[in-house]
Amino acid sequence: MATMKVIELMANSEKSWEDAVKNAVKTAAKSVQNIRSVYVKDQTAHVTGEEITDYRVIVKVTFEVKS
């Protein structure tokens, strides 16, 4: 039976929410191994004038803990 752990991360992107999620996973993978899934908990955007300038996400990343 596997043991899983969940961490919560915030990430952003100037392109899209999807890219922000990819950034979160890519950054997490630098220090966490065996990532199994990502859950998008929240999405927001920063607006300047009439344009979205920054897409932001809060995600939960699940990974397997090796014993």
Beta strands, then each sheet from edge to edge (+ up, - down):
strand 1: 3-13
strand 2: 35-48
strand 3: 51-65
sheet 1: 1+ 3- 2+
end
